[in-house]
Amino acid sequence: MIGTEFHSPTTGDQFIVISPHRVMTNAHVVAGTDRVAIEIGRGEFDAEVVLYRPDVDVAVLAVPDLDADAMSFASGPVQPGDDVIALGYPLDGPYTASAGRVRDRIRLRGPDIYDSQTVVRDVYTVRGKVQSGNSGGPLINPGGQVVGVVFGAAVDDPETGFALTADEVADEVAIAPTLTTPVSTGNCTN
């Protein structure tokens, strides 16, 4: 495994270790939850949501008993045509590293996770296999550095996925170590 990335036992979605005892995932992964846990290997760790941004589709979880190294983030953006890898458990299957290529970096205008307002996000469009179960997981460069956080796939094109850029989530990554107070996860997105 490149870096430290986690599988949720309840949803099949992913988490990325971003600092000591803190992981990041998508807000839609934890929306409406009463209890959150992450799984690594055969161990399960209780977690609390300490940041919830349904507009950007980002959540940060505090995992006090987790002792894992943070993944490193790339120092700069990837460019159209660059190779990337989506890590995850697509369709609740086995752990998969899916090769892809950045199509473009765009300001994607679309609905928040509740389809209640229009938001604009800094996003990579990726040509590759991104499926349910990749959500919240890392999009990495061939050197293993995080360049984005996977959050969705095109409904009309099975070869197109979307990832929030590292720049889009940089503020949340920076403040993650200071977040200690549990926050509400709103309603479920179903």
Buried (B, 14 or more C-beta within 10 A) or exposed (E): EBBBBBBBEEBBBBBBBBBBBBBBBBBBBBBEBEEBBBBBEEEBBBBBBBBBBBBBBBBBBBBEEBEBEBBEBBEEBBEEEBEBBBBBBBEEEEEBEBEBEBBEBBEBEEEBBBEEEEBEBBBBBBBBBBBBBBBBBBBBBEEBBBBBBBBBBEEEEEEBBBBBBBBBBEEBBEBBBEBEEBBEBBEEBE
